[in-house]
């Protein structure tokens, strides 16, 4: 089993075997199998996200079920903020778990049950009740994502060497892109077979099964036997030895201490006292341009008269192609310089947004029929692909910038801070969009450009 895994892994991943020496002895011989399992689990999770997307599939489901439109606006905030806000609070519990893969498995099972509840709700209820139950299930889903988000980066950092982590994330995104392409084509070509409700129930049921697969695959990962805090001390010694050979920015490898004043106090102290980490969180907050702008692109397309069913299939198809290409492009680049990948992705996304806004305004505001639907699908495609780069870059950056329990705290506190930022920016952009969608897009583009400027001050932490 090891030899075939090594062959497959070496065919997919640019593997510098000498980098494995930085890992604990108990996992060096399992790098290939661990990498393939994380790749497979990541691909299944990303595919499930496409099939239960809060920005495309669930709003469409709400329309089919006759859910009041006011509830549609809370889908994305619930999905994004609740998957981040509680992370700092649950970190003390996560730090007490020696084998972090079981935290990820627990989160995957919670997500599977939540999506299954959505499917049952869609099959048997309608209207306001259906909307309330699905939003409740989405909140539970987001809490499960909290666990997988914290654990996945920690497990990746403990079981894979530098120089391979971005490639694993990139390949998972690429595979998920293939699934999205198939899904988008299926919606466009087979949209007339069966009722819309039946199609969406089947879609959600398959998504729930994918998360069960995530749990099964992830359970087989081999982690170091020693406590993560002890591993942090070992990694610190290794990092100090390698500094003499290749001078780089100092890496945060100090052993993280158990919080003494509660999770909130610990999170505030980390942001206040750790300047490089605080700067990373600030830059990440400004790079929301690629993640928050796509729904507004959809709104512009609707204002331009794009037919709804055609738009759903087209946008999902565009998303799939974007992830297929983006994962292959940005994964290896993130291993060389995750900071530059984040910066270039956000900067290019800002340019795309400003160009689209200019075209819409010059055409007379984008009233129905003035602009071709392909323009909006193309913009959506570019933004989704660039967001892949930003996402892969910042995930790789936070994994590479620290070791052991300190990495776990970095992930949790940064995600909790982002949950608050998402709510604040979401409120502001929603208010601007009520005046004009273009105003919200311009604000996001300006934030992105500011983030590009500030990211130049981030230390380089990747393998190069």
Secondary structure, DSSP 4 states (H G I P E B T S, - for coil): -HHHHHHHHHHHS---GGGGGGS-HHHHTTHHHHHHHHHHHHHHHHHHHHHT-TTTHHHHHHHHHT--HHHHTTHHHHHHHTTTTTHHHHHHHHHT-SSTHHHHHHHHHHHHHHHHHHHHHHHH--HHHHHHHHHHHHHHHHHHHHHHHHHHHHHHHHHS-TTTHHHHHHHHHHHHHHHHHHHHHHHHHSTTSS-HHHHHHHHHHHHHHHHHHHHHHHTTPPPPSS-HHHHHHHHHHHHHHHHTTS--SPPB-SPPPPPSS-HHHHHHHHHHH-HHHHHHHHHHHHTTHHHHSHHHHHHHHHHTT--HHHHHHHHHHHHHHHHHHHHHHHHHHHHHHHHHHHHHHHHHHHHHHHHHHHHHHHTTS--TTSS-HHHHHHHHHHHHHHHHHHHHHHHHHHHHTB-HHHHHHHHHHHHHHHHHHHHHHHHHHHHHHHH-HHHHHHHHHHHHHHHHHHHTTSPP-S--
